[in-house]
Amino acid sequence: MTQAVSDKGESFDCAETTQQTPISCVLPSRGTYEVKLFTNNERYGRFDYVGALEFNRK
């Protein structure tokens, strides 16, 4: 699971991912985004935070 948070504090879920699919997240407007990564062995339930990447859309 991935979640993006903009530098304005707006938060939204990105496309659903699995071990076989790449991460995909459409950034809606200009700005800096922190894309948070979560993992779980099951499709549903509690997901653990594993890290984040920062992106800039110009």
Secondary structure, DSSP 8 states (H G I E B T S, - for coil): -EEEEETTS-EEE-----TTS-------SSEEEEEEEEE-SSSSS--EEEEEEEEEE-
